[in-house]
Amino acid sequence: MSGARSSEYSQVSTGSAAADAAPERPRAAPDPQPAPALGALEDTARRIFGDRLELAQRYTEHLASSGIVRGLIGPREAPRLWERHVLNCAVVQELIAPDARVVDVGSGAGLPGLCLAIARPDLAITLVEPLERRVTWLEEVVADLGLDNVTVLRARAEQAKGQVGQVDVVTARAVSALTGLVDITLPLLKGRGELLALKGRSADEEMKKASKKFKRFGVRDSEVITVGAELLEEPTTVVRLVL
């Protein structure tokens, strides 16, 4: 289940000073290994990804191999990549209008940005990630999958506002608590659009704590909703803020 920042996730706050660290030496990625078997989840995955399920499987293979080797995903996550990560993220696509321009903040291992790009080729998605080694990995995966609807931008969210143009939707998962997340994501919408923040059990409490900032950013509507209840054993919890 998605949630607030946890040691099980490799994604980090886009405000991290690590983004300014010296470039790391590139490491050769191992050949993709077989992804965990879909098993009983195959029908669900096919309903979500349709004829692009093979792309989703190849992406999950990258997560299970080079994603773990390079520290984007914790080793303990390998057996549950499909239900806890890939499908958990992909079901959020039902909240996004056709042909939307989406920015995924703190994209890390491409969760949820790459999942959405695979499930919805109509979306134009920019993955914003500050760490060079993660950007390199994302570029490699995007190239391997041939995703022509994805752009990878190395930047912190605060730096990206002038580089992404008009944005319809901002997504974020395992980046930071909502009270800090609104400061770095809502400005990207430039007064119009919505934030979809994938959260866990803390969603309602985070909403209460962050609500005092909503007026400053022009938030017109806010809600905590679940998606994928008819598909997943544990549906995905999303905080939705509309400007």
Secondary structure in CASP SS format (residue, H / E / C, confidence):
PFRMAT SS
TARGET T0000
AUTHOR 0000-0000-0000
METHOD secondary structure of the structure
MODEL  1
M C 1.00
S C 1.00
G C 1.00
A C 1.00
R C 1.00
S C 1.00
S C 1.00
E C 1.00
Y E 1.00
S C 1.00
Q C 1.00
V C 1.00
S C 1.00
T C 1.00
G C 1.00
S C 1.00
A H 1.00
A H 1.00
A H 1.00
D H 1.00
A C 1.00
A C 1.00
P C 1.00
E C 1.00
R C 1.00
P C 1.00
R C 1.00
A C 1.00
A C 1.00
P C 1.00
D C 1.00
P C 1.00
Q C 1.00
P C 1.00
A C 1.00
P C 1.00
A C 1.00
L C 1.00
G H 1.00
A H 1.00
L H 1.00
E H 1.00
D H 1.00
T H 1.00
A H 1.00
R H 1.00
R H 1.00
I H 1.00
F H 1.00
G H 1.00
D H 1.00
R H 1.00
L H 1.00
E H 1.00
L H 1.00
A H 1.00
Q H 1.00
R H 1.00
Y H 1.00
T H 1.00
E H 1.00
H H 1.00
L H 1.00
A H 1.00
S H 1.00
S H 1.00
G H 1.00
I H 1.00
V H 1.00
R C 1.00
G C 1.00
L C 1.00
I E 1.00
G C 1.00
P H 1.00
R H 1.00
E H 1.00
A H 1.00
P H 1.00
R H 1.00
L H 1.00
W H 1.00
E H 1.00
R H 1.00
H H 1.00
V H 1.00
L H 1.00
N H 1.00
C H 1.00
A H 1.00
V H 1.00
V H 1.00
Q H 1.00
E H 1.00
L H 1.00
I C 1.00
A C 1.00
P C 1.00
D C 1.00
A C 1.00
R E 1.00
V E 1.00
V E 1.00
D E 1.00
V E 1.00
G C 1.00
S C 1.00
G C 1.00
A C 1.00
G C 1.00
L C 1.00
P C 1.00
G H 1.00
L H 1.00
C H 1.00
L H 1.00
A H 1.00
I H 1.00
A H 1.00
R C 1.00
P C 1.00
D C 1.00
L C 1.00
A E 1.00
I E 1.00
T E 1.00
L E 1.00
V E 1.00
E E 1.00
P C 1.00
L C 1.00
E H 1.00
R H 1.00
R H 1.00
V H 1.00
T H 1.00
W H 1.00
L H 1.00
E H 1.00
E H 1.00
V H 1.00
V H 1.00
A H 1.00
D H 1.00
L H 1.00
G C 1.00
L C 1.00
D C 1.00
N C 1.00
V E 1.00
T E 1.00
V E 1.00
L E 1.00
R E 1.00
A C 1.00
R C 1.00
A H 1.00
E H 1.00
Q H 1.00
A H 1.00
K C 1.00
G C 1.00
Q C 1.00
V C 1.00
G C 1.00
Q C 1.00
V C 1.00
D C 1.00
V E 1.00
V E 1.00
T E 1.00
A E 1.00
R E 1.00
A C 1.00
V C 1.00
S C 1.00
A C 1.00
L H 1.00
T H 1.00
G H 1.00
L H 1.00
V H 1.00
D H 1.00
I H 1.00
T H 1.00
L H 1.00
P H 1.00
L H 1.00
L H 1.00
K C 1.00
G C 1.00
R C 1.00
G C 1.00
E E 1.00
L E 1.00
L E 1.00
A E 1.00
L E 1.00
K E 1.00
G C 1.00
R C 1.00
S C 1.00
A H 1.00
D H 1.00
E H 1.00
E H 1.00
M H 1.00
K H 1.00
K H 1.00
A H 1.00
S H 1.00
K H 1.00
K H 1.00
F H 1.00
K H 1.00
R H 1.00
F H 1.00
G C 1.00
V C 1.00
R C 1.00
D E 1.00
S E 1.00
E E 1.00
V E 1.00
I E 1.00
T E 1.00
V E 1.00
G C 1.00
A C 1.00
E C 1.00
L C 1.00
L C 1.00
E C 1.00
E C 1.00
P C 1.00
T E 1.00
T E 1.00
V E 1.00
V E 1.00
R E 1.00
L E 1.00
V E 1.00
L C 1.00
END
